[in-house]
């Protein structure tokens, strides 16, 4: 009798283990197929009218690209939803696993009439109230949850649609981290329109609005009171309204900086260059990005001009007054151009100070033109000698005008000479 009972118990145990193994295998296989099906449905958007709320987002980064999210599912409660599914009760885990088997059953005609087939159901321990149910977002079937390009959202987002009509270059903005997501979260009427009206009020032309937003979309997040305070500061420093509008158009990041920062930079240029307020305003209005960039490269450039190139303080002041761009020129370019013109072309230093425009051109241009003039026997840069060639004409004339007016040769001759270099 005892032997029979033992055999019966062993048989039951073996049968139980066999059934448990089959259920586990079925659950595992279905979970994988279920997850793959959900991902496919989300990417291809085959099922229309989807009303499901996805609490987790699978983000797959592509090389060199960014991901933008539509923001329809964003909420303060979203976090690590996976933690809510990890229950310590084995009965709850088993109940959740069996729910996938239930979902694997063929859908009836009644099921296909509903729009909740891809809904993510709460865990066994999660309680959903009436308030949560009413807050479930309705996601448009044509709007992707994530994309690597803003063009997928243009037709659905009023903000992006209006920016495109305005002429903003979204293809440039989408290449910058987090900018696309920021634009998707903006409301056109409350966030964009007031800033556009502000820019119009200070005198920015319609053609300049698109350029400002294409370069500096972050101005749409700036507080209007701060923007007005910065404009008032520039006007208090005797910049005319027309000059302020021109500066904002040519330096789109100007109004992103605080009044204190702009005041420090104006004081720096006035003190370091020994300029009066009028000349300081002049160089800043001609090159407004001097108020936006870092001061360290400018300090380095001033040291190079004084200690390596040998310019005196009054000469540096004269150079900067005529060509403010010298302050932002790379020091390597400055030294190479000065070395070639002064040591190779034998141009005196005082002539370089007189024509600082030479620092705006490329070194290759001087090499090609000087060697061509030397080949023709016309490389004469001394004002006291006949056939004098000024540095201004050497640097600024187009190739055709240089050949006919300076070298007295044809443009084809100059092209043939360039091939021999």
C-alpha positions in Angstrom: 0.0 0.0 0.0 2.8 2.4 1.0 4.7 1.6 -2.2 1.6 2.3 -4.3 1.1 5.7 -2.6 4.8 6.7 -3.2 4.5 5.8 -6.9 1.3 7.7 -7.2 2.9 10.8 -5.6 5.9 10.6 -7.9 3.7 10.3 -10.9 1.7 13.4 -9.9 4.8 15.3 -9.2 6.2 14.5 -12.6 3.0 15.4 -14.3 2.9 18.7 -12.4 6.5 19.5 -13.4 5.7 18.6 -17.0 2.7 20.9 -17.1 4.5 23.7 -15.3 7.4 23.5 -17.9 4.9 23.7 -20.7 3.1 26.8 -19.3 6.5 28.5 -18.6 7.6 27.8 -22.2 4.3 29.1 -23.6 4.5 32.3 -21.4 8.1 32.9 -22.5 7.4 32.5 -26.2 4.3 34.6 -26.1 6.0 37.5 -24.1 8.7 37.7 -26.8 6.2 37.6 -29.7 3.9 40.1 -27.8 6.7 42.6 -27.3 7.8 42.3 -30.9 4.2 42.9 -32.0 3.8 46.0 -30.0 7.1 47.4 -31.3 6.1 46.7 -34.9 2.6 48.3 -34.4 4.2 51.4 -32.9 6.7 51.9 -35.6 4.4 51.2 -38.6 1.3 52.6 -37.1 -0.9 50.0 -38.9 -3.8 50.1 -36.5 -5.7 53.4 -36.8 -7.3 55.2 -33.9 -4.9 54.0 -31.3 -5.8 55.4 -27.9 -3.2 53.6 -25.8 -0.9 55.4 -23.4 2.6 54.1 -23.4 4.4 54.6 -20.1 7.8 53.5 -21.3 9.6 54.5 -24.4 12.2 52.5 -26.2 14.9 54.8 -27.5 17.3 53.5 -30.1 20.0 56.0 -30.9 21.2 56.2 -34.5 24.7 57.3 -35.3 24.8 61.1 -35.8 21.1 61.5 -35.1 18.8 62.8 -32.4 15.5 61.5 -31.1 12.5 63.8 -30.7 9.3 62.8 -28.8 5.9 64.2 -29.5 5.2 64.9 -25.8 1.6 63.6 -25.8 2.4 61.0 -23.2 4.6 63.2 -21.0 3.5 63.5 -17.4 4.9 64.0 -13.9 4.0 60.4 -13.0 6.2 58.9 -15.7 9.4 57.3 -14.3 10.6 53.8 -14.0 7.4 52.0 -14.7 9.3 48.7 -14.8 9.7 48.9 -11.0 5.9 48.7 -10.6 5.8 45.4 -12.5 8.5 43.7 -10.3 6.4 42.2 -7.6 7.9 40.1 -4.8 4.7 38.0 -4.6 5.1 34.9 -6.9 1.3 34.7 -7.3 1.2 38.2 -8.7 4.0 37.5 -11.2 2.3 34.3 -12.3 -1.0 36.2 -12.7 0.7 38.8 -14.8 2.4 36.2 -17.0 -0.9 34.4 -17.6 -2.5 37.7 -18.7 -0.2 37.5 -21.8 -1.6 34.1 -22.7 -5.1 35.6 -22.5 -4.1 38.3 -24.9 -2.7 35.8 -27.3 -6.1 34.3 -28.0 -7.7 35.2 -31.4 -9.7 38.4 -31.3 -13.4 38.3 -32.0 -15.3 40.7 -34.2 -16.2 42.7 -31.1 -12.6 43.1 -30.2 -11.6 44.5 -33.5 -14.2 47.2 -33.2 -12.4 48.7 -30.2 -9.3 51.0 -30.2 -7.7 49.5 -27.1 -5.9 46.6 -28.6 -2.4 48.0 -27.9 -3.3 49.3 -24.4 -0.7 48.7 -21.7 -2.5 47.3 -18.8 -1.5 48.1 -15.2 0.2 45.6 -13.0 -1.6 43.3 -10.6 -0.6 45.6 -7.7 -1.4 48.9 -9.5 -4.8 50.5 -8.9 -6.3 52.7 -11.6 -8.9 55.2 -10.5 -11.5 57.1 -12.5 -9.3 60.2 -12.6 -6.4 58.3 -14.2 -8.8 56.8 -16.8 -10.1 60.2 -17.8 -6.5 61.6 -18.1 -5.5 59.0 -20.7 -4.1 60.9 -23.7 -5.4 60.3 -27.1 -2.5 59.9 -29.5 -3.1 60.9 -33.1 -2.5 57.9 -35.3 -0.4 60.0 -37.8 2.0 61.3 -35.1 5.0 59.1 -34.4 6.1 58.7 -30.8 9.7 59.4 -31.7 11.6 60.3 -34.9 15.1 61.3 -36.0 13.7 64.2 -38.1 11.4 67.1 -37.3 9.6 66.8 -40.7 7.5 63.9 -39.3 5.9 66.4 -36.9 5.5 69.5 -39.2 1.9 68.7 -40.3 0.7 67.9 -36.8 2.6 70.7 -34.8 1.3 74.2 -35.3 4.6 75.6 -34.0 6.7 73.8 -36.5 4.3 74.5 -39.3 4.3 78.2 -38.7 8.1 78.3 -38.3 8.5 76.6 -41.7 6.2 79.2 -43.2 8.3 81.9 -41.6 11.4 80.5 -43.3 13.1 79.0 -40.3 15.6 76.3 -41.3 14.4 73.3 -39.3 16.9 71.0 -41.0 19.7 72.9 -39.3 18.0 73.0 -35.9 17.2 69.3 -35.8 21.0 68.5 -36.0 21.5 70.2 -32.6 20.9 68.3 -29.4 17.6 68.8 -27.6 16.5 71.7 -29.9 13.9 69.6 -31.7 12.3 68.4 -28.5 12.2 71.9 -27.2 10.4 73.2 -30.2 7.8 70.5 -30.0 7.0 71.5 -26.5 6.4 75.2 -27.4 2.9 76.6 -27.9 2.9 78.9 -30.9 0.4 81.4 -29.5 1.8 81.7 -26.0 5.6 81.1 -26.6 6.4 82.1 -30.2 4.0 84.9 -31.1 5.0 87.2 -28.2 8.7 86.9 -29.0 8.1 87.6 -32.7 6.1 90.7 -31.9 8.8 91.8 -29.5 11.5 91.5 -32.2 9.3 93.4 -34.7 8.7 96.2 -32.1 12.4 96.8 -31.7 12.8 97.1 -35.4 13.9 93.7 -36.7 12.8 93.3 -40.4 10.6 90.4 -41.4 13.5 88.9 -43.4 15.6 88.9 -40.2 13.2 86.9 -38.1 13.9 83.6 -39.8 17.6 84.0 -39.6 17.5 84.9 -35.8 15.4 81.8 -35.0 17.4 79.5 -37.3 20.6 80.5 -35.4 19.2 81.1 -31.9 15.9 79.2 -31.2 16.6 79.6 -27.5 15.3 83.2 -27.7 11.8 81.6 -27.7 12.5 80.5 -24.1 13.8 83.9 -22.8 11.6 85.9 -20.5 10.1 89.0 -22.3 11.0 91.3 -19.4 14.6 90.2 -19.6 14.7 90.8 -23.3 13.2 94.3 -22.9 15.7 95.1 -20.1 18.6 94.2 -22.4 17.3 96.4 -25.2 16.8 99.3 -22.8 20.4 98.9 -21.6 21.8 99.2 -25.1 19.7 102.2 -25.7 20.9 103.7 -22.4 24.5 103.4 -23.8 23.4 105.6 -26.7 23.0 102.9 -29.3 20.2 104.1 -31.6 17.1 101.9 -32.1 18.1 101.2 -35.7 21.6 100.1 -34.5 20.1 97.9 -31.8 17.9 96.2 -34.4 20.8 95.7 -36.8 23.0 94.3 -33.9 20.3 91.8 -32.9 19.8 90.7 -36.5 23.6 90.2 -37.1 24.3 88.7 -33.7 21.2 86.5 -32.9 22.5 85.5 -29.5 23.0 89.1 -28.3 19.8 89.3 -26.3 20.4 86.0 -24.6 23.1 87.6 -22.4 22.5 89.5 -19.2 22.8 93.2 -18.8 25.8 92.7 -16.5 27.6 90.6 -19.1 27.1 93.2 -21.9 28.2 96.0 -19.6 31.4 94.1 -18.6 32.3 93.6 -22.3 31.7 97.2 -23.2 34.0 98.2 -20.4 36.6 95.7 -21.4 37.0 97.0 -25.0 37.0 100.6 -23.9 39.7 100.0 -21.3 41.9 97.5 -23.2 41.9 99.5 -26.4 42.0 102.9 -24.9 38.9 104.0 -26.8 36.4 106.7 -26.0 32.7 105.7 -25.6 31.9 106.8 -29.1 34.6 104.7 -30.8 33.7 101.7 -28.6 30.1 101.9 -29.7 31.3 102.1 -33.3 33.4 98.9 -33.3 30.7 97.0 -31.3 27.9 98.1 -33.6 29.9 97.0 -36.6 30.8 93.7 -35.0 28.1 93.0 -32.4 29.3 89.4 -31.7 32.1 91.0 -29.7 29.5 91.2 -26.9 28.6 87.5 -27.2 31.8 85.6 -27.4 34.4 84.8 -24.8 37.0 87.4 -23.9 39.9 85.0 -23.7 40.6 84.7 -27.5 40.4 88.5 -27.7 43.0 88.9 -24.9 45.2 86.4 -26.7 44.9 88.3 -30.0 45.9 91.5 -28.3 49.0 89.9 -26.8 50.0 88.5 -30.2 49.7 91.9 -31.9 51.7 93.6 -29.2 54.5 91.1 -28.3 54.8 88.9 -31.5 54.0 91.3 -34.3 55.5 94.4 -32.6 52.6 96.8 -32.9 52.3 99.7 -30.5 49.2 100.5 -28.5 48.2 103.3 -30.8 48.8 101.1 -33.9 46.6 98.4 -32.4 43.9 101.0 -31.7 44.1 102.2 -35.3 43.9 98.6 -36.7 40.9 97.6 -34.6 39.1 100.9 -35.4 39.4 100.2 -39.1 38.9 96.4 -39.0 37.2 95.2 -35.8 37.3 91.7 -37.1 41.0 91.5 -36.3 40.0 91.0 -32.6 38.3 87.7 -33.5 40.9 86.5 -36.0 42.8 83.4 -35.3 46.3 84.2 -34.0 47.9 81.7 -36.3 46.4 83.4 -39.3 47.5 86.8 -38.1 51.2 85.7 -37.6 51.3 83.9 -41.0 49.9 86.8 -43.0 52.1 89.3 -41.2 55.2 87.2 -41.6 54.7 86.7 -45.4 53.8 90.4 -46.1 56.5 91.8 -43.9 59.4 89.4 -44.4 58.7 87.9 -47.9 57.1 90.8 -49.7 59.3 93.3 -47.8 56.4 95.6 -46.9 57.3 98.0 -44.0 55.3 97.6 -40.8 53.8 101.1 -40.9 52.2 100.2 -44.3 50.6 97.2 -42.8 49.2 99.4 -40.0 47.9 101.8 -42.7 46.1 98.9 -44.6 44.9 96.4 -41.9 42.5 95.0 -44.4 45.3 92.6 -45.3 44.3 90.5 -42.3 40.9 89.8 -43.7 42.1 87.9 -46.7 43.6 84.4 -47.1 47.3 83.8 -47.1 47.1 81.9 -50.4 45.7 84.9 -52.2 48.8 87.0 -51.3 51.2 84.1 -52.3 49.5 83.7 -55.7 49.3 87.4 -56.5 52.8 88.3 -55.2 54.5 85.5 -57.1 52.6 86.4 -60.3 53.6 90.1 -60.0 57.2 89.0 -59.2 57.1 86.8 -62.3 56.0 89.8 -64.4 58.5 92.1 -62.7 55.8 94.3 -61.1 56.1 93.4 -57.4 56.6 96.9 -56.2 55.0 97.9 -52.8 56.9 101.0 -51.9 54.8 104.2 -52.4 57.8 106.2 -53.4 58.6 104.0 -56.4 56.9 103.8 -59.8 54.4 101.1 -60.5 53.4 101.1 -56.9 50.9 98.4 -55.9 48.9 99.2 -52.7 48.1 96.5 -50.2 44.5 97.5 -50.3 44.2 96.7 -54.0 46.3 93.6 -53.7 44.0 92.3 -51.0 40.5 93.4 -52.1 40.3 93.3 -55.9 38.7 90.3 -57.6 40.9 88.2 -59.7 39.7 89.6 -63.0 40.2 93.2 -61.8 43.6 92.4 -60.3 44.8 91.0 -63.6 43.7 93.9 -65.8 44.2 96.8 -63.4 47.3 95.8 -61.4 49.2 93.0 -63.3 48.2 94.3 -66.8 47.7 90.7 -67.9 44.8 88.5 -68.9 42.9 86.3 -66.5 43.8 83.2 -68.5 47.5 84.0 -67.9 46.9 84.2 -64.2 45.1 80.8 -64.3 48.0 79.2 -66.2 50.4 80.6 -63.7 48.4 79.2 -60.8 48.8 75.7 -62.3 52.5 76.0 -62.1 52.6 76.7 -58.4 
